[in-house]
Amino acid sequence: MTTHALTFKSSEVSWSKIRLTSQMKAAVEQLDTLVLSFDDAAKYIAPSVWREIEAKAALRAFFNDVVTTGGIPAELSPKDWSRFVDNV
């Protein structure tokens, strides 16, 4: 849609613009595919040690255990754990 006016209905014919349009379309298709298979694709990313992420994961596990064991009612558990641990 975005490139339609730039190449298909353009006042000029340019191989480089047509090629660039094709590359842009391919990139968008790749992004769509990655979004649709996000969880599966994430499995192939090599883990990296990052203290902040490890601390957030530990916080999430701690509070999830508190909810699971009944220390906090399940109705009060956060909808978005990632935002919750960011705020903690």
TAFEN-V71034 format. One record per backbone hydrogen bond with DSSP energy under -1.0 kcal/mol. CO is the residue of the C=O (numbers start at 1). NH is the residue of the N-H. Records with the same first field share a line. If there is no record, write none. Layout:
CO->NH, NH
This chain:
3->7
4->9
14->18
15->19
16->20
17->21
18->22
19->23
20->24
21->25
22->26
23->27
24->28
25->29
26->30
27->31
28->32
29->33
30->34
31->35
32->36
33->37
35->38
37->41
38->42
41->44
42->45
50->54
51->55
52->56
53->57
54->58
55->59
56->60
57->61
58->62
59->63
60->64
61->65
62->66
63->67
64->68
65->69
66->71, 72
67->70
73->76
74->77
80->84
81->85
82->86
83->87
84->88
